[in-house]
Amino acid sequence: MANRLRVGVIGCGLVAQVMHLHYLRELSDRFEIAAICDLSEEVRVAMAREYAVPEQFATWQELVARPLDAVLVLTSGSHAPIAVAAANAGMHVLVEKPMCFSVAEGRAMIEAADAAGSATTPLICGSSKSRARCST
């Protein structure tokens, strides 16, 4: 299928398994899951098999070096180093919450996206629970 976005998924834990990978497959006319990355070899192999992903990596640095259009950053911890590297590589970047752990990290992420050309390299922070109720 021509003109599909080639997507890399970094972090294949619960959020990836119950949300993002499923939806990317459901929208396979628009997206190709081209690569996945997870520290756990068992999880990588299982997700690659389940979603017919041709490339799998143990480190995000390897995945970001691939010719991809976009990455989903679904890891635990700060997403800033991955998002900055992906934006510097000219990729669209979607990060799950939390976006980062400090204002400085957030600024670095935005600056990397802006430097790459925000019209072509958007930085999006999403939440798989965007409709969840908040209580005070």
N, C-alpha and C positions, 0 to 999 in steps of 0.2 A: 504494500500500500504506500503510495507516494505521499509526500508532504506530512508525514506523521512526525511529531516531536520525539526525538530519541532521549529517553529519560533514564537517569541513574538514581537509584534509591540507596541512600546511605543510612543504615540502621534498619534491621529487619525484625524488630521486636513486635510487641503486641499491637501498637498503633499502626505499624506498616501492614501487619497481617490481617487486621480486621477492618481497616479503612483503605489506606492508600493503594496497596497492591491490587486489592479487589476492584477498586474504582478505575485504576489504570487499565486493567484487563477489560473491564466493562466498556471502556471508551477506546478500545483498541483500533478503531478507525482514525483516532486522533493521536494516540500515544503508543510508542513502542517501549516496553521495559527492556532497555538495552544492556543494563548492568546493575548489579546489586553489590552492596558491601555490608559486611557484618563481621564483628570480631569472632563470633562463633562459627566454626566450620560446619557444624551440624545444621545450624539455622540457615547458613548460606546455601548449602547443598539442597536442603529441603525446599527453600523458597525458589531457587533456580529451577528445580524440577517442577514444582507446582505451577509456576508462572512462565515456564519455557524461556528463561532468561539466558542468553548466550554467554555473558561474561559475569564472573564473580570475583570479588576482591576482599582481602582481609583488612586493607587500610583504605581510608578515604582518599589519601593522596594518589593512590593508584587509579581509583575511579575518576577523580577530577582530571587526571591526565588524559582520559579517553576523549574521543570526538563526540561529545554529547551536546544536546540543545539545552537540557535542563537537569537540575538535580533536586531531589527532595531530601531534606536533612531531618532525619527522624531519630537522631541519637539522643542519649541522655547527656546532660552537661551542656556547656555553652556551645552554641552553634556558630559563633563568630569565626573561628579559624577556618572552618569548612566553607561557610558562606563567602568569606572574603576571597578564598582561593578559587572558588567556583565562579564568582563574579569576575575576578581577574582573568579567568579563562574564557570569559564571554558567555557564560551560561545563565539562563534564567534560574532563579533560586527561590524555592519555597522552604521555609523552616517552620517546624512545629513550635509551639510555645514550650518553654520560654524562648524568646528570640535570642537572648544573651543574658549575661549576669551583671553587666555594668553599663553605664552611659557611654563610657569610652569604647566598649566593644560595639555597642549599637551604632555609634558614630562611624567607627571603622567599617562596619558593614554597609552603611548607607553611602559612605564615601567611595567604597569599592564599586558599588552598583552604579553610582553617578559617574565615576571615572570610566567605566565600561560603556556608558551611554544608557541611561535609565530607560529610554524608549525601546531599546533592544535587549536590555538585561535587567528586567525587573527583579526586585527583592520583595518577596511577599512573606509575611508572617501569618500563619494560620493556626487554627485550633480544631482538632477533630471533634471537640465538644463545644462548638460555637453556639449551639442552641441550649446548652446546659444552663440551668437556673443558678444564679448566684444568691447566696443568702448572707445577710449581715448579722 
